[in-house]
């Protein structure tokens, strides 16, 4: 193959994945009847956003460069505690999520930037 040419297998895989993506996304529109998820599936989907958030946040807080942190002098730990404390203190009073972020960052930034934790 000369430079600039694409391998036929690569093209075939890209086309196949595009077709699969279109088919799976359009599957619900193809049917003439409305689709209803079972009650257990609807309940399970309520937890999907928090599960996805936890899957992203927890490793970021507990690990550094692929290894578990081994010291308590990590600014992320104290920022999480401050954010969680704010959230539970202000829960249900509006602006709890924004306050959680602000409280966590107010603790994180001085510890990380000033004391190099």
C-alpha positions as CSV (number, residue, x, y, z in Angstrom):
1,X,0.0,0.0,0.0
2,X,1.2,3.5,-0.7
3,X,1.1,6.3,1.8
4,X,-2.3,7.9,2.0
5,X,-4.2,4.7,1.1
6,X,-6.6,3.2,3.6
7,X,-6.6,-0.5,4.3
8,X,-9.8,-2.2,3.0
9,X,-10.4,-3.9,6.3
10,X,-10.3,-0.5,8.1
11,X,-12.9,0.9,5.7
12,X,-15.1,-2.2,6.1
13,X,-14.9,-2.0,9.9
14,X,-15.8,1.7,9.8
15,X,-18.7,1.1,7.5
16,X,-20.0,-1.8,9.6
17,X,-19.8,0.1,12.8
18,X,-21.6,3.1,11.2
19,X,-24.4,0.8,10.1
20,X,-24.7,-0.9,13.5
21,X,-24.8,2.5,15.1
22,X,-27.5,3.8,12.8
23,X,-29.5,0.6,13.1
24,X,-29.4,0.5,16.9
25,X,-30.3,4.2,17.3
26,X,-33.1,4.0,14.8
27,X,-34.5,0.7,16.1
28,X,-37.0,2.4,18.3
29,X,-38.3,4.6,15.4
30,X,-38.8,1.6,13.1
31,X,-41.6,0.1,15.1
32,X,-45.1,1.4,14.7
33,X,-46.0,0.6,18.3
34,X,-44.8,2.6,21.3
35,X,-42.1,1.0,23.4
36,X,-42.5,0.7,27.2
37,X,-39.7,-0.4,29.4
38,X,-40.5,-2.8,32.2
39,X,-40.9,-1.1,35.6
40,X,-37.6,-2.7,36.9
41,X,-35.7,-1.2,33.9
42,X,-37.2,2.2,34.5
43,X,-36.2,2.1,38.2
44,X,-32.7,0.9,37.2
45,X,-32.2,3.8,34.8
46,X,-32.9,6.3,37.6
47,X,-29.5,5.3,39.1
48,X,-27.6,5.5,35.8
49,X,-26.4,9.1,36.1
50,X,-25.1,8.8,39.7
51,X,-23.4,5.5,38.8
52,X,-21.7,7.1,35.8
53,X,-20.6,10.1,37.9
54,X,-19.3,7.8,40.6
55,X,-17.4,5.8,38.0
56,X,-15.6,9.0,36.9
57,X,-15.1,10.8,40.2
58,X,-14.1,8.0,42.6
59,X,-11.0,6.9,40.7
60,X,-9.9,10.5,40.2
61,X,-10.1,11.1,44.0
62,X,-8.6,7.9,45.2
63,X,-5.9,7.3,42.6
64,X,-2.9,9.3,41.2
65,X,-1.1,8.1,38.0
66,X,-2.8,4.7,38.2
67,X,-1.9,4.0,41.8
68,X,-4.0,4.3,45.0
69,X,-2.9,7.3,47.0
70,X,-0.9,6.4,50.1
71,X,-0.9,9.6,52.1
72,X,-3.6,11.6,53.8
73,X,-1.9,14.8,52.6
74,X,-3.8,14.9,49.3
75,X,-5.9,18.0,48.7
76,X,-8.6,16.0,46.8
77,X,-9.5,14.1,50.0
78,X,-10.2,17.2,52.0
79,X,-12.0,18.8,49.0
80,X,-14.3,15.8,48.8
81,X,-15.0,16.0,52.6
82,X,-15.8,19.7,52.3
83,X,-18.0,19.3,49.3
84,X,-19.9,16.4,50.9
85,X,-20.3,18.4,54.1
86,X,-21.7,21.3,52.3
87,X,-24.1,19.2,50.3
88,X,-25.5,17.4,53.3
89,X,-25.7,20.7,55.2
90,X,-27.6,22.6,52.4
91,X,-29.4,19.6,50.8
92,X,-32.9,20.6,49.7
93,X,-32.4,24.3,50.1
94,X,-31.5,25.1,46.5
95,X,-28.0,25.8,45.0
96,X,-26.7,22.7,46.9
97,X,-24.8,21.4,43.8
98,X,-23.2,24.7,43.0
99,X,-22.3,25.2,46.7
100,X,-20.8,21.7,46.8
101,X,-18.5,22.6,43.9
102,X,-17.5,26.0,45.4
103,X,-16.9,24.5,48.9
104,X,-14.7,21.7,47.4
105,X,-12.7,24.1,45.3
106,X,-12.2,26.6,48.2
107,X,-10.6,23.8,50.1
108,X,-8.8,22.2,47.2
109,X,-7.1,25.2,45.7
110,X,-5.2,26.5,48.7
111,X,-4.1,23.0,49.7
112,X,-2.9,22.2,46.2
113,X,-1.5,25.5,45.1
114,X,0.0,26.9,48.4
115,X,1.0,23.7,50.3
116,X,1.6,21.6,47.2
117,X,-0.5,18.7,48.4
